[in-house]
Amino acid sequence: MGSGTTAIACEQISRNWIGIELNEEYCQIIEARIDDYKKQARLFN
């Protein structure tokens, strides 16, 4: 999943997504980025 950019793009256009990542450190980074995006999205909706 890299840093989760594609997952965030899917969230922005209301698409479902599935992510696979082997490195647990990246999973934590991705989860934090998606959580931050969702908090920001609520401010503008």
N, C-alpha and C positions, 0 to 999 in steps of 0.2 A: 504494500500500500504506500510505500514511500513515506511522505509526511501527511497524507490524508487529503491532499488538494482535490483529487477527483471526488472523494466522498463529500467534501464541502460543496463542490460544484453540483453534485446530485441533490444535496439538501436544498440548494438555492433554487433549483428548478423542479422541486417536489418529485424527484425520482427515487425509486428504491435502489439500494446498492448493497453489495456484499464485499467485505474486505478480508483479505488473507495476508497475514504478516507473520514471519517466523521469529523476528527479534522482539522480545518483550519490551525493551526500552522504546522502540518505535511505537508499539501499541499504546504505551502510556502517553507519548507525545501526540499521537493521533487522537486519542480520546480527549485529551485536554484541548486540542484545536477545535474539535467538533463541539465540545461543550461551550467553549468561548464563542463560536459562531452562533450556536443556538441562543445563548444569552443576548448577543447583539441583535439577532433577528427579532427577538421579542420586543426590543426597544423600539423598533421601527414598524411593527405590525400592529 
